[in-house]
Amino acid sequence: MTPRYRREWSTEGRQSHRNFLWLFYYICRNHQTAGSDFSLFSFRFAEWRGHHRKCFHNREYAVTKNYTLIFLTGFSGSGKSTIGPLLANSLGYEFVDLDQTIEKRAGKAITRIFAEEGEACFRELELQALQEVVNRTNLVISLGGGVLENERSWALVRESGTLVYLKSSPKTLARRLCNKSDRPLLKGENDRKLSREEIEEKITSILMRREPRYESANISVLTDIKRIGSTVEELTRKIERYVRKASASTNNP
């Protein structure tokens, strides 16, 4: 299913639309003497067409959810990029790593984007990449750990597909990330390498901010101590059950 979009009129927009319709009605009723009136109509129509775009609220949102669009979320190091391709293969879906998509489009690594253009620019690139994939079906998408902090990205994910949270403890995440050098948010001042204890403390702080949205996922699994194969099997069962149940409730309200 392809998400459909609608726009909402503002009060000014509704009035502008009514004015246009009344003018059109007047000319149709008086078409026999509409020579000069038609010029007025043409002018007014051009004016209205240029004006009406400003009368929409700048908000578009999906009104049809596609349950086979699977978003994997979780903190960096929770296993999204590792589990994602295996899960996609198990479900018979395609796989997309959003961070890799951004790097390919930007022509540089995420660490460079953060360093040269800042986090705000990166979040905008992230949103653009996300908008390009939400109309697809039978797809597993690995999201960056901070995608859900962007309000527009959060709304797009929530309204477009099925959100799956790969949950790990700060201690486990710190152990997995302590030797990584490509995580911009886990560096100290002047790119100083942090100790494992400092990384765990920083992860705990960031998780406090992100956890509410992580926890709102449709499906959650712990990835601390399970083997990858067991996690993929559990996710496959949960996702297939959820998609089947959600699709049935949508088709039979």
C-alpha positions as protocol buffer text, in pm:
chain_id: "A"
residue {
  index: 1
  type: MET
  ca { x: 0 y: 0 z: 0 }
}
residue {
  index: 2
  type: THR
  ca { x: 131 y: 343 z: -92 }
}
residue {
  index: 3
  type: PRO
  ca { x: 78 y: 613 z: 173 }
}
residue {
  index: 4
  type: ARG
  ca { x: -160 y: 883 z: 58 }
}
residue {
  index: 5
  type: TYR
  ca { x: -121 y: 1245 z: 152 }
}
residue {
  index: 6
  type: ARG
  ca { x: -358 y: 1530 z: 213 }
}
residue {
  index: 7
  type: ARG
  ca { x: -326 y: 1894 z: 301 }
}
residue {
  index: 8
  type: GLU
  ca { x: -532 y: 2102 z: 538 }
}
residue {
  index: 9
  type: TRP
  ca { x: -682 y: 2441 z: 450 }
}
residue {
  index: 10
  type: SER
  ca { x: -624 y: 2741 z: 673 }
}
residue {
  index: 11
  type: THR
  ca { x: -916 y: 2982 z: 736 }
}
residue {
  index: 12
  type: GLU
  ca { x: -770 y: 3223 z: 481 }
}
residue {
  index: 13
  type: GLY
  ca { x: -741 y: 2943 z: 227 }
}
residue {
  index: 14
  type: ARG
  ca { x: -1107 y: 2843 z: 262 }
}
residue {
  index: 15
  type: GLN
  ca { x: -1219 y: 3206 z: 212 }
}
residue {
  index: 16
  type: SER
  ca { x: -996 y: 3245 z: -96 }
}
residue {
  index: 17
  type: HIS
  ca { x: -1140 y: 2927 z: -243 }
}
residue {
  index: 18
  type: ARG
  ca { x: -1498 y: 3042 z: -183 }
}
residue {
  index: 19
  type: ASN
  ca { x: -1425 y: 3378 z: -350 }
}
residue {
  index: 20
  type: PHE
  ca { x: -1288 y: 3204 z: -656 }
}
residue {
  index: 21
  type: LEU
  ca { x: -1591 y: 2974 z: -684 }
}
residue {
  index: 22
  type: TRP
  ca { x: -1834 y: 3266 z: -659 }
}
residue {
  index: 23
  type: LEU
  ca { x: -1651 y: 3451 z: -940 }
}
residue {
  index: 24
  type: PHE
  ca { x: -1658 y: 3141 z: -1160 }
}
residue {
  index: 25
  type: TYR
  ca { x: -2031 y: 3093 z: -1089 }
}
residue {
  index: 26
  type: TYR
  ca { x: -2104 y: 3457 z: -1179 }
}
residue {
  index: 27
  type: ILE
  ca { x: -1931 y: 3432 z: -1518 }
}
residue {
  index: 28
  type: CYS
  ca { x: -2101 y: 3101 z: -1602 }
}
residue {
  index: 29
  type: ARG
  ca { x: -2442 y: 3257 z: -1524 }
}
residue {
  index: 30
  type: ASN
  ca { x: -2365 y: 3559 z: -1743 }
}
residue {
  index: 31
  type: HIS
  ca { x: -2167 y: 3388 z: -2017 }
}
residue {
  index: 32
  type: GLN
  ca { x: -2355 y: 3576 z: -2292 }
}
residue {
  index: 33
  type: THR
  ca { x: -2193 y: 3904 z: -2186 }
}
residue {
  index: 34
  type: ALA
  ca { x: -1879 y: 3752 z: -2051 }
}
residue {
  index: 35
  type: GLY
  ca { x: -1632 y: 3907 z: -2296 }
}
residue {
  index: 36
  type: SER
  ca { x: -1488 y: 4158 z: -2056 }
}
residue {
  index: 37
  type: ASP
  ca { x: -1577 y: 3948 z: -1756 }
}
residue {
  index: 38
  type: PHE
  ca { x: -1368 y: 3662 z: -1887 }
}
residue {
  index: 39
  type: SER
  ca { x: -1059 y: 3883 z: -1881 }
}
residue {
  index: 40
  type: LEU
  ca { x: -1141 y: 3963 z: -1521 }
}
residue {
  index: 41
  type: PHE
  ca { x: -1185 y: 3595 z: -1451 }
}
residue {
  index: 42
  type: SER
  ca { x: -851 y: 3505 z: -1614 }
}
residue {
  index: 43
  type: PHE
  ca { x: -673 y: 3769 z: -1409 }
}
residue {
  index: 44
  type: ARG
  ca { x: -844 y: 3666 z: -1087 }
}
residue {
  index: 45
  type: PHE
  ca { x: -772 y: 3298 z: -1153 }
}
residue {
  index: 46
  type: ALA
  ca { x: -400 y: 3363 z: -1207 }
}
residue {
  index: 47
  type: GLU
  ca { x: -394 y: 3573 z: -893 }
}
residue {
  index: 48
  type: TRP
  ca { x: -576 y: 3304 z: -694 }
}
residue {
  index: 49
  type: ARG
  ca { x: -358 y: 3021 z: -826 }
}
residue {
  index: 50
  type: GLY
  ca { x: -45 y: 3203 z: -716 }
}
residue {
  index: 51
  type: HIS
  ca { x: -196 y: 3289 z: -379 }
}
residue {
  index: 52
  type: HIS
  ca { x: -367 y: 2965 z: -277 }
}
residue {
  index: 53
  type: ARG
  ca { x: -44 y: 2775 z: -208 }
}
residue {
  index: 54
  type: LYS
  ca { x: 23 y: 3011 z: 82 }
}
residue {
  index: 55
  type: CYS
  ca { x: -316 y: 2924 z: 228 }
}
residue {
  index: 56
  type: PHE
  ca { x: -228 y: 2565 z: 308 }
}
residue {
  index: 57
  type: HIS
  ca { x: -81 y: 2470 z: 641 }
}
residue {
  index: 58
  type: ASN
  ca { x: 271 y: 2347 z: 560 }
}
residue {
  index: 59
  type: ARG
  ca { x: 196 y: 2000 z: 684 }
}
residue {
  index: 60
  type: GLU
  ca { x: 167 y: 1676 z: 491 }
}
residue {
  index: 61
  type: TYR
  ca { x: 117 y: 1344 z: 660 }
}
residue {
  index: 62
  type: ALA
  ca { x: 58 y: 984 z: 568 }
}
residue {
  index: 63
  type: VAL
  ca { x: -294 y: 860 z: 620 }
}
residue {
  index: 64
  type: THR
  ca { x: -235 y: 500 z: 504 }
}
residue {
  index: 65
  type: LYS
  ca { x: 10 y: 284 z: 695 }
}
residue {
  index: 66
  type: ASN
  ca { x: 215 y: 16 z: 520 }
}
residue {
  index: 67
  type: TYR
  ca { x: 288 y: -254 z: 777 }
}
residue {
  index: 68
  type: THR
  ca { x: 549 y: -428 z: 557 }
}
residue {
  index: 69
  type: LEU
  ca { x: 771 y: -120 z: 580 }
}
residue {
  index: 70
  type: ILE
  ca { x: 988 y: -219 z: 878 }
}
residue {
  index: 71
  type: PHE
  ca { x: 1194 y: 48 z: 1057 }
}
residue {
  index: 72
  type: LEU
  ca { x: 1469 y: -76 z: 1287 }
}
residue {
  index: 73
  type: THR
  ca { x: 1552 y: 173 z: 1561 }
}
residue {
  index: 74
  type: GLY
  ca { x: 1779 y: 167 z: 1863 }
}
residue {
  index: 75
  type: PHE
  ca { x: 2099 y: 320 z: 1990 }
}
residue {
  index: 76
  type: SER
  ca { x: 2417 y: 297 z: 1787 }
}
residue {
  index: 77
  type: GLY
  ca { x: 2566 y: -46 z: 1854 }
}
residue {
  index: 78
  type: SER
  ca { x: 2234 y: -219 z: 1917 }
}
residue {
  index: 79
  type: GLY
  ca { x: 2278 y: -436 z: 1607 }
}
residue {
  index: 80
  type: LYS
  ca { x: 2062 y: -265 z: 1342 }
}
residue {
  index: 81
  type: SER
  ca { x: 2315 y: -288 z: 1058 }
}
residue {
  index: 82
  type: THR
  ca { x: 2405 y: -647 z: 1148 }
}
residue {
  index: 83
  type: ILE
  ca { x: 2057 y: -781 z: 1215 }
}
residue {
  index: 84
  type: GLY
  ca { x: 1885 y: -577 z: 941 }
}
residue {
  index: 85
  type: PRO
  ca { x: 2012 y: -766 z: 631 }
}
residue {
  index: 86
  type: LEU
  ca { x: 1955 y: -1104 z: 799 }
}
residue {
  index: 87
  type: LEU
  ca { x: 1604 y: -1006 z: 903 }
}
residue {
  index: 88
  type: ALA
  ca { x: 1524 y: -879 z: 554 }
}
residue {
  index: 89
  type: ASN
  ca { x: 1643 y: -1208 z: 408 }
}
residue {
  index: 90
  type: SER
  ca { x: 1434 y: -1405 z: 658 }
}
residue {
  index: 91
  type: LEU
  ca { x: 1121 y: -1203 z: 572 }
}
residue {
  index: 92
  type: GLY
  ca { x: 1190 y: -1205 z: 199 }
}
residue {
  index: 93
  type: TYR
  ca { x: 1225 y: -824 z: 199 }
}
residue {
  index: 94
  type: GLU
  ca { x: 1489 y: -581 z: 72 }
}
residue {
  index: 95
  type: PHE
  ca { x: 1724 y: -399 z: 309 }
}
residue {
  index: 96
  type: VAL
  ca { x: 1831 y: -33 z: 324 }
}
residue {
  index: 97
  type: ASP
  ca { x: 2081 y: 120 z: 567 }
}
residue {
  index: 98
  type: LEU
  ca { x: 1980 y: 485 z: 596 }
}
residue {
  index: 99
  type: ASP
  ca { x: 2325 y: 602 z: 711 }
}
residue {
  index: 100
  type: GLN
  ca { x: 2492 y: 437 z: 412 }
}
residue {
  index: 101
  type: THR
  ca { x: 2234 y: 597 z: 182 }
}
residue {
  index: 102
  type: ILE
  ca { x: 2317 y: 940 z: 326 }
}
residue {
  index: 103
  type: GLU
  ca { x: 2693 y: 886 z: 291 }
}
residue {
  index: 104
  type: LYS
  ca { x: 2651 y: 778 z: -71 }
}
residue {
  index: 105
  type: ARG
  ca { x: 2439 y: 1083 z: -156 }
}
residue {
  index: 106
  type: ALA
  ca { x: 2664 y: 1328 z: 30 }
}
residue {
  index: 107
  type: GLY
  ca { x: 2985 y: 1173 z: -100 }
}
residue {
  index: 108
  type: LYS
  ca { x: 3142 y: 1168 z: 245 }
}
residue {
  index: 109
  type: ALA
  ca { x: 3131 y: 989 z: 576 }
}
residue {
  index: 110
  type: ILE
  ca { x: 2884 y: 1087 z: 849 }
}
residue {
  index: 111
  type: THR
  ca { x: 3171 y: 1195 z: 1075 }
}
residue {
  index: 112
  type: ARG
  ca { x: 3275 y: 1448 z: 808 }
}
residue {
  index: 113
  type: ILE
  ca { x: 2917 y: 1572 z: 765 }
}
residue {
  index: 114
  type: PHE
  ca { x: 2896 y: 1634 z: 1140 }
}
residue {
  index: 115
  type: ALA
  ca { x: 3239 y: 1801 z: 1149 }
}
residue {
  index: 116
  type: GLU
  ca { x: 3197 y: 2020 z: 839 }
}
residue {
  index: 117
  type: GLU
  ca { x: 2823 y: 2097 z: 831 }
}
residue {
  index: 118
  type: GLY
  ca { x: 2691 y: 2020 z: 1178 }
}
residue {
  index: 119
  type: GLU
  ca { x: 2422 y: 1793 z: 1321 }
}
residue {
  index: 120
  type: ALA
  ca { x: 2131 y: 2007 z: 1194 }
}
residue {
  index: 121
  type: CYS
  ca { x: 2244 y: 1960 z: 834 }
}
residue {
  index: 122
  type: PHE
  ca { x: 2285 y: 1587 z: 889 }
}
residue {
  index: 123
  type: ARG
  ca { x: 1931 y: 1555 z: 1031 }
}
residue {
  index: 124
  type: GLU
  ca { x: 1793 y: 1730 z: 722 }
}
residue {
  index: 125
  type: LEU
  ca { x: 1981 y: 1490 z: 493 }
}
residue {
  index: 126
  type: GLU
  ca { x: 1846 y: 1208 z: 707 }
}
residue {
  index: 127
  type: LEU
  ca { x: 1489 y: 1329 z: 660 }
}
residue {
  index: 128
  type: GLN
  ca { x: 1534 y: 1360 z: 283 }
}
residue {
  index: 129
  type: ALA
  ca { x: 1669 y: 1004 z: 260 }
}
residue {
  index: 130
  type: LEU
  ca { x: 1379 y: 880 z: 471 }
}
residue {
  index: 131
  type: GLN
  ca { x: 1121 y: 1053 z: 250 }
}
residue {
  index: 132
  type: GLU
  ca { x: 1257 y: 866 z: -52 }
}
residue {
  index: 133
  type: VAL
  ca { x: 1198 y: 518 z: 94 }
}
residue {
  index: 134
  type: VAL
  ca { x: 866 y: 546 z: 280 }
}
residue {
  index: 135
  type: ASN
  ca { x: 660 y: 478 z: -33 }
}
residue {
  index: 136
  type: ARG
  ca { x: 820 y: 138 z: -83 }
}
residue {
  index: 137
  type: THR
  ca { x: 689 y: -196 z: 44 }
}
residue {
  index: 138
  type: ASN
  ca { x: 846 y: -518 z: 178 }
}
residue {
  index: 139
  type: LEU
  ca { x: 1148 y: -328 z: 304 }
}
residue {
  index: 140
  type: VAL
  ca { x: 1360 y: -331 z: 621 }
}
residue {
  index: 141
  type: ILE
  ca { x: 1522 y: 6 z: 696 }
}
residue {
  index: 142
  type: SER
  ca { x: 1800 y: 50 z: 949 }
}
residue {
  index: 143
  type: LEU
  ca { x: 1759 y: 396 z: 1104 }
}
residue {
  index: 144
  type: GLY
  ca { x: 2034 y: 601 z: 1262 }
}
residue {
  index: 145
  type: GLY
  ca { x: 2011 y: 614 z: 1641 }
}
residue {
  index: 146
  type: GLY
  ca { x: 1900 y: 977 z: 1646 }
}
residue {
  index: 147
  type: VAL
  ca { x: 1645 y: 977 z: 1361 }
}
residue {
  index: 148
  type: LEU
  ca { x: 1346 y: 980 z: 1597 }
}
residue {
  index: 149
  type: GLU
  ca { x: 1466 y: 1300 z: 1766 }
}
residue {
  index: 150
  type: ASN
  ca { x: 1375 y: 1493 z: 1452 }
}
residue {
  index: 151
  type: GLU
  ca { x: 1003 y: 1572 z: 1483 }
}
residue {
  index: 152
  type: ARG
  ca { x: 932 y: 1539 z: 1111 }
}
residue {
  index: 153
  type: SER
  ca { x: 1125 y: 1213 z: 1080 }
}
residue {
  index: 154
  type: TRP
  ca { x: 951 y: 1078 z: 1389 }
}
residue {
  index: 155
  type: ALA
  ca { x: 608 y: 1159 z: 1245 }
}
residue {
  index: 156
  type: LEU
  ca { x: 698 y: 1005 z: 909 }
}
residue {
  index: 157
  type: VAL
  ca { x: 819 y: 680 z: 1066 }
}
residue {
  index: 158
  type: ARG
  ca { x: 525 y: 653 z: 1306 }
}
residue {
  index: 159
  type: GLU
  ca { x: 263 y: 707 z: 1036 }
}
residue {
  index: 160
  type: SER
  ca { x: 423 y: 512 z: 751 }
}
residue {
  index: 161
  type: GLY
  ca { x: 522 y: 166 z: 878 }
}
residue {
  index: 162
  type: THR
  ca { x: 610 y: -72 z: 1160 }
}
residue {
  index: 163
  type: LEU
  ca { x: 868 y: 43 z: 1415 }
}
residue {
  index: 164
  type: VAL
  ca { x: 1095 y: -219 z: 1575 }
}
residue {
  index: 165
  type: TYR
  ca { x: 1319 y: -134 z: 1872 }
}
residue {
  index: 166
  type: LEU
  ca { x: 1645 y: -325 z: 1924 }
}
residue {
  index: 167
  type: LYS
  ca { x: 1713 y: -264 z: 2291 }
}
residue {
  index: 168
  type: SER
  ca { x: 2049 y: -293 z: 2465 }
}
residue {
  index: 169
  type: SER
  ca { x: 2177 y: -175 z: 2804 }
}
residue {
  index: 170
  type: PRO
  ca { x: 2420 y: 120 z: 2827 }
}
residue {
  index: 171
  type: LYS
  ca { x: 2687 y: -118 z: 2961 }
}
residue {
  index: 172
  type: THR
  ca { x: 2656 y: -350 z: 2658 }
}
residue {
  index: 173
  type: LEU
  ca { x: 2646 y: -58 z: 2415 }
}
residue {
  index: 174
  type: ALA
  ca { x: 2958 y: 97 z: 2573 }
}
residue {
  index: 175
  type: ARG
  ca { x: 3143 y: -234 z: 2540 }
}
residue {
  index: 176
  type: ARG
  ca { x: 3050 y: -261 z: 2172 }
}
residue {
  index: 177
  type: LEU
  ca { x: 3131 y: 103 z: 2092 }
}
residue {
  index: 178
  type: CYS
  ca { x: 3443 y: 173 z: 2298 }
}
residue {
  index: 179
  type: ASN
  ca { x: 3677 y: 96 z: 2006 }
}
residue {
  index: 180
  type: LYS
  ca { x: 3466 y: 264 z: 1738 }
}
residue {
  index: 181
  type: SER
  ca { x: 3586 y: 592 z: 1588 }
}
residue {
  index: 182
  type: ASP
  ca { x: 3293 y: 668 z: 1358 }
}
residue {
  index: 183
  type: ARG
  ca { x: 3033 y: 772 z: 1617 }
}
residue {
  index: 184
  type: PRO
  ca { x: 3034 y: 1158 z: 1630 }
}
residue {
  index: 185
  type: LEU
  ca { x: 2806 y: 1188 z: 1934 }
}
residue {
  index: 186
  type: LEU
  ca { x: 3034 y: 965 z: 2144 }
}
residue {
  index: 187
  type: LYS
  ca { x: 3346 y: 1177 z: 2119 }
}
residue {
  index: 188
  type: GLY
  ca { x: 3482 y: 1416 z: 2378 }
}
residue {
  index: 189
  type: GLU
  ca { x: 3591 y: 1776 z: 2329 }
}
residue {
  index: 190
  type: ASN
  ca { x: 3833 y: 1825 z: 2040 }
}
residue {
  index: 191
  type: ASP
  ca { x: 3756 y: 1467 z: 1929 }
}
residue {
  index: 192
  type: ARG
  ca { x: 3915 y: 1326 z: 2243 }
}
residue {
  index: 193
  type: LYS
  ca { x: 3875 y: 948 z: 2273 }
}
residue {
  index: 194
  type: LEU
  ca { x: 3653 y: 866 z: 2571 }
}
residue {
  index: 195
  type: SER
  ca { x: 3707 y: 582 z: 2817 }
}
residue {
  index: 196
  type: ARG
  ca { x: 3451 y: 301 z: 2836 }
}
residue {
  index: 197
  type: GLU
  ca { x: 3313 y: 450 z: 3158 }
}
residue {
  index: 198
  type: GLU
  ca { x: 3273 y: 792 z: 2997 }
}
residue {
  index: 199
  type: ILE
  ca { x: 3105 y: 638 z: 2692 }
}
residue {
  index: 200
  type: GLU
  ca { x: 2861 y: 448 z: 2914 }
}
residue {
  index: 201
  type: GLU
  ca { x: 2780 y: 768 z: 3103 }
}
residue {
  index: 202
  type: LYS
  ca { x: 2720 y: 957 z: 2779 }
}
residue {
  index: 203
  type: ILE
  ca { x: 2505 y: 677 z: 2637 }
}
residue {
  index: 204
  type: THR
  ca { x: 2294 y: 676 z: 2953 }
}
residue {
  index: 205
  type: SER
  ca { x: 2241 y: 1050 z: 2921 }
}
residue {
  index: 206
  type: ILE
  ca { x: 2140 y: 1032 z: 2554 }
}
residue {
  index: 207
  type: LEU
  ca { x: 1915 y: 732 z: 2614 }
}
residue {
  index: 208
  type: MET
  ca { x: 1720 y: 924 z: 2877 }
}
residue {
  index: 209
  type: ARG
  ca { x: 1625 y: 1167 z: 2601 }
}
residue {
  index: 210
  type: ARG
  ca { x: 1556 y: 909 z: 2330 }
}
residue {
  index: 211
  type: GLU
  ca { x: 1402 y: 623 z: 2528 }
}
residue {
  index: 212
  type: PRO
  ca { x: 1038 y: 741 z: 2527 }
}
residue {
  index: 213
  type: ARG
  ca { x: 1024 y: 722 z: 2147 }
}
residue {
  index: 214
  type: TYR
  ca { x: 1224 y: 402 z: 2131 }
}
residue {
  index: 215
  type: GLU
  ca { x: 981 y: 243 z: 2377 }
}
residue {
  index: 216
  type: SER
  ca { x: 680 y: 348 z: 2168 }
}
residue {
  index: 217
  type: ALA
  ca { x: 783 y: 98 z: 1900 }
}
residue {
  index: 218
  type: ASN
  ca { x: 531 y: -160 z: 1779 }
}
residue {
  index: 219
  type: ILE
  ca { x: 779 y: -441 z: 1852 }
}
residue {
  index: 220
  type: SER
  ca { x: 1076 y: -457 z: 2091 }
}
residue {
  index: 221
  type: VAL
  ca { x: 1349 y: -716 z: 2147 }
}
residue {
  index: 222
  type: LEU
  ca { x: 1650 y: -729 z: 2379 }
}
residue {
  index: 223
  type: THR
  ca { x: 1980 y: -779 z: 2195 }
}
residue {
  index: 224
  type: ASP
  ca { x: 2217 y: -795 z: 2494 }
}
residue {
  index: 225
  type: ILE
  ca { x: 2281 y: -1167 z: 2541 }
}
residue {
  index: 226
  type: LYS
  ca { x: 2103 y: -1345 z: 2256 }
}
residue {
  index: 227
  type: ARG
  ca { x: 2280 y: -1487 z: 1956 }
}
residue {
  index: 228
  type: ILE
  ca { x: 2213 y: -1298 z: 1635 }
}
residue {
  index: 229
  type: GLY
  ca { x: 2038 y: -1596 z: 1479 }
}
residue {
  index: 230
  type: SER
  ca { x: 1800 y: -1628 z: 1775 }
}
residue {
  index: 231
  type: THR
  ca { x: 1723 y: -1255 z: 1761 }
}
residue {
  index: 232
  type: VAL
  ca { x: 1645 y: -1274 z: 1388 }
}
residue {
  index: 233
  type: GLU
  ca { x: 1415 y: -1573 z: 1441 }
}
residue {
  index: 234
  type: GLU
  ca { x: 1231 y: -1397 z: 1724 }
}
residue {
  index: 235
  type: LEU
  ca { x: 1193 y: -1079 z: 1520 }
}
residue {
  index: 236
  type: THR
  ca { x: 1068 y: -1269 z: 1216 }
}
residue {
  index: 237
  type: ARG
  ca { x: 796 y: -1439 z: 1421 }
}
residue {
  index: 238
  type: LYS
  ca { x: 691 y: -1116 z: 1594 }
}
residue {
  index: 239
  type: ILE
  ca { x: 688 y: -908 z: 1276 }
}
residue {
  index: 240
  type: GLU
  ca { x: 493 y: -1165 z: 1072 }
}
residue {
  index: 241
  type: ARG
  ca { x: 238 y: -1198 z: 1354 }
}
residue {
  index: 242
  type: TYR
  ca { x: 208 y: -820 z: 1394 }
}
residue {
  index: 243
  type: VAL
  ca { x: 176 y: -749 z: 1020 }
}
residue {
  index: 244
  type: ARG
  ca { x: -85 y: -1023 z: 980 }
}
residue {
  index: 245
  type: LYS
  ca { x: -290 y: -900 z: 1274 }
}
residue {
  index: 246
  type: ALA
  ca { x: -258 y: -529 z: 1186 }
}
residue {
  index: 247
  type: SER
  ca { x: -347 y: -589 z: 820 }
}
residue {
  index: 248
  type: ALA
  ca { x: -651 y: -795 z: 919 }
}
residue {
  index: 249
  type: SER
  ca { x: -779 y: -523 z: 1152 }
}
residue {
  index: 250
  type: THR
  ca { x: -730 y: -263 z: 877 }
}
residue {
  index: 251
  type: ASN
  ca { x: -920 y: -470 z: 619 }
}
residue {
  index: 252
  type: ASN
  ca { x: -1196 y: -556 z: 868 }
}
residue {
  index: 253
  type: PRO
  ca { x: -1248 y: -249 z: 1087 }
}
